[in-house]
Amino acid sequence: GGSHMYRFCFMDGELGPADGAGFVFDTKVRRRPLGQMRAVFMNQRGFICLRKGSDVSKSPVRLPRLGLGMYLSLNMDLDRCSARFEISDAEGHSKGSADVGLEALFDDCLGSDQLRSGFFCAVVTGNITVGLY
């Protein structure tokens, strides 16, 4: 449970259309197919998505595209069942933010033990240098 903050940056290289970052809900880090995961993430095009197994839904809110030197800040509040995504430029100026409720990922959001744990996750498809702060 609790609130967790992550700050992520694509520092060098070339971003692909499948690149992005977010949070995977699980009780431990394990290698499993995407179709078996529950996650909230932002893709390279700026769409915030919810993944519940093989079902993926896009939020109607769109943030600026991820690019080199851009920062993605992610605040996960596992007690309140919410996530906040914020994009800022290299100078730290906010370019947009969005709050996302996570109830759709779980039948019993506040009662789910699986919702109260997880980890930051990034997908990179090429030769990319990233930073996590």
C-alpha positions in Angstrom: 0.0 0.0 0.0 0.9 3.6 0.4 1.9 6.3 -2.1 4.9 5.9 -4.4 6.6 8.4 -6.7 8.7 7.6 -9.8 10.4 10.0 -12.2 11.6 8.5 -15.5 13.4 10.0 -18.5 14.3 8.8 -22.0 17.8 10.3 -22.1 19.3 9.1 -25.4 18.5 7.0 -28.4 15.4 6.6 -30.6 11.9 6.0 -29.1 9.7 3.4 -30.8 5.9 3.4 -30.9 5.6 0.7 -28.3 7.8 2.5 -25.7 6.3 3.8 -22.5 6.3 3.5 -18.8 3.9 2.8 -15.9 3.0 0.5 -13.0 2.4 -3.2 -13.0 0.2 -4.6 -10.1 1.6 -7.9 -8.7 2.9 -9.3 -5.4 6.4 -9.9 -6.9 8.4 -9.1 -10.0 8.1 -12.0 -12.5 8.4 -12.6 -16.1 5.0 -13.0 -17.6 3.3 -12.3 -20.9 1.6 -8.9 -21.3 -1.8 -10.6 -21.7 -1.6 -11.8 -18.1 -0.7 -8.4 -16.5 -2.7 -5.7 -14.8 -1.1 -2.3 -15.3 -1.6 1.4 -15.8 0.9 3.0 -18.3 1.5 5.9 -20.6 2.6 5.0 -24.1 5.0 7.0 -26.3 2.1 8.9 -28.0 0.8 10.3 -24.6 -2.1 8.0 -24.1 -2.7 6.6 -20.6 -3.9 3.0 -20.8 -5.3 0.4 -18.4 -4.4 -3.2 -19.1 -6.5 -6.0 -17.5 -5.1 -9.1 -19.0 -5.6 -9.0 -22.7 -8.0 -6.1 -22.5 -6.5 -2.6 -22.9 -8.5 0.6 -22.7 -7.3 4.1 -23.4 -8.1 7.1 -21.2 -9.8 10.0 -23.0 -7.1 12.2 -21.7 -3.9 12.6 -23.8 -0.7 14.1 -22.5 2.2 15.4 -24.6 4.2 12.7 -26.5 7.2 11.2 -24.7 10.5 12.3 -26.3 14.1 12.5 -25.5 14.8 14.7 -22.5 11.1 14.6 -21.3 10.3 13.5 -17.8 7.4 11.3 -16.8 6.5 11.5 -13.1 4.2 8.9 -11.8 2.6 9.0 -8.4 0.9 5.8 -7.5 -1.5 5.9 -4.5 -2.3 2.3 -3.7 -4.5 3.2 -0.8 -6.7 5.5 -2.8 -6.7 3.4 -6.0 -5.4 6.2 -8.2 -2.4 7.2 -10.4 -1.2 10.7 -11.4 0.9 11.1 -14.6 2.8 14.3 -15.2 5.0 15.2 -18.2 7.7 17.9 -17.9 10.5 19.2 -20.1 14.2 19.1 -19.4 14.0 22.4 -17.5 11.3 21.0 -15.2 8.3 22.9 -16.7 5.1 20.9 -16.5 3.6 20.2 -19.9 0.5 18.3 -18.7 -0.8 16.0 -16.1 -3.7 13.5 -15.6 -5.3 11.7 -12.7 -6.5 8.2 -13.3 -8.8 6.0 -11.2 -7.8 2.4 -11.1 -11.1 0.8 -10.1 -11.6 -0.7 -13.6 -8.6 -3.0 -13.1 -10.0 -4.8 -10.1 -13.5 -6.1 -9.1 -12.9 -5.1 -5.5 -10.5 -2.2 -5.7 -9.9 -1.3 -2.1 -10.1 -4.9 -0.9 -7.6 -6.4 -3.4 -4.3 -7.4 -1.9 -2.8 -7.5 -5.5 -3.7 -3.8 -6.0 -1.7 -2.9 -2.9 1.6 -4.0 -4.4 3.5 -3.7 -7.6 6.4 -2.1 -9.4 7.4 0.6 -11.9 7.9 -0.8 -15.4 9.2 0.6 -18.6 9.1 -0.8 -22.1 11.9 0.1 -24.4 12.2 -1.4 -27.9 15.5 -0.1 -29.2 18.9 1.1 -28.1 17.7 3.7 -25.5 19.4 5.2 -22.4 16.9 5.9 -19.6 17.0 7.3 -16.1 14.9 6.5 -13.1 15.0 9.0 -10.2 
